[in-house]
Amino acid sequence: MNTRFFILFSTLTFLIMIFQNCTNPKPEFSEDVHSFSNPNDVVVKHIDLDLNVDFANKIISGNAVLTIENKTGARELLLDSRGLNIIDAFIDDAQSTNFKLGESVEFLGQPLSVRIKSNTKKVTIEYETTAGAAALQWLEPPQTADGIAPFLFTQSQAIHARSWIPCQDTPGVRFSYSAKIKTEPGLLALMSAENPTKKTIDGVYEIKMTQPIPSYLLALTVGDLEFQTLGERSGIYAEPSVINKAAKEFEDTEKMIAAAEKLYGPYQWERYDMIVLPPSFPYGGMENPRLTFLTPTVLAGDKSLVSIIAHELAHSWSGNLVTNANWNDFWINEGFTTYLEHRIMEELYGKDYADMLASLGYQDMVKAMEILGYDSSDTHLQMNLKDRDPDEWEAGIPYDKGHFLLRTIEAKLGREKWDSFVNEYFKKYAFKTMTSDKFISYFESQISDKALLDSLNIQAWIYGPGIPKNVVKVESDAFTKVEAQIETWGKGIPASKLETDNWTTHQWLHFLRNLPKGMNRDQMAELEEWFGFTETGNSEIKHEWLLRVIENQYEPAYPAIEAFLTSMGRRKFLKPIYKKMYEQPEMVAFAKFIYQKARPKYHPISVDTIDRILEWQG
Ligand SMILES: [Zn+2]
């Protein structure tokens, strides 16, 4: 090509690009393949809920009044809904308006289109939930710890908010909210908001949340609950029989808040309260702002599993403050949070403790790579979840690979520089969203050392498979001691002679994970007799032991598998156990036998996952 012509051509192309950029500014909200909403035209800024929680019929019904901002004069508000029965819709002062539910799409539900005017300020949706709403779990009294009153809790992440509130169910859109919740007298209603601490006589609660949050952090729970204060800014809710144990287990919460603030700046949500839910809660914890939801499986009695609080608290910065713009970038929430969790634990319990946590995290990452395949695109930090269920990730990728990317950056950059970067990052993007691309360009704008950027090759971590070679290594002295004991046992020294005094939960986990493959019945019986793993009250240790029981087909402990799987619904424990049983032809019938019994007690999110694993046909 002629050089002069080339220069002219390039200049013209450049001018056209500038012109296009001026006329087509980048939309505020990036594309979200899991939402039907149209926030670039009309965006929801606030929601007022007036809801009745009806335990007899297992229905939430009432009104959601959405305050909107119409940026383009659009005549249609598009919301997400899944399984909602929409009764009516109004605009502004009770003017009736047309609405339409579109075609149903797998995982996503249906778009709800509401006719609006260019100057409409408020849209009211009258609706009720239906059976099988993915966010809701209604528990009968026997399914609770005390067995006296019914219980309800929600789980809105990732895209289940739309199954109990019509909303723009995308993490990019933030709104404040208020709620009037009416339920049975004798029950307490709590939300991800400023909460009551005492029951009212009539069962009516007025709750408000002034800080804007994305829909996946909308949360509600109703039950026979009590409150105990833990400190100036924190407290715990639980059923009466659980409250004292929970308060004891989490008594270090104020110290954790102080440690987190020292590292990452002021806590922005005023209060940090927690609730211990009944055992069917599908997750370890859920970072609902101002009210973390927790599984009772972390109540080990010796605070050995409290890193979960550090994790959920850390979400007050990473996730709740700086939020992944869509679920493909879930690592932005979870990788950062896992990294922060480890830093908080290091601050409180020292480097040896944090090294053990990191070492277990590395093992989890490797395990996920083995399950998915090192070359699989599912091992990229940025996932491609189009046409897929955003709840179906392997934690080893967004959580652990994400954590190890940030750990690797810290190692190359130096802790001081990295910490000041992270502090600025939280300040600059507070109450805003983040994507992988945005993170990379912000990081590159702050770090001028080109050679360092090249050696980090963040792109390979985020857009490439497997574990990049520059990953920082973790070594744990405490684990080296464990490995020595496993070796000793392998040489025929009896379990009773092993030096295991004062081992922490994490050392036991490392021990169980690294036992020799193909142990015989006598070896399993010896471990069981000496260490009593089947009887332990520590859910993490029990879970790891039961995996060895399945692998080695140690039948005397089979009743313990059934007891464990029917006693709680935490997906992190259910998934590997059912999966391992299903992989062994002789255990498939037993897995299905247990699941048949347990399935009605599990949360819909866990049911979805286990149905898939066991190819369950209902
Ligand atoms: Zn998390």
Residues whose N, C-alpha, C, O or C-beta is under 5 A from the ligand:
A	BS01	ZN	E334 T337
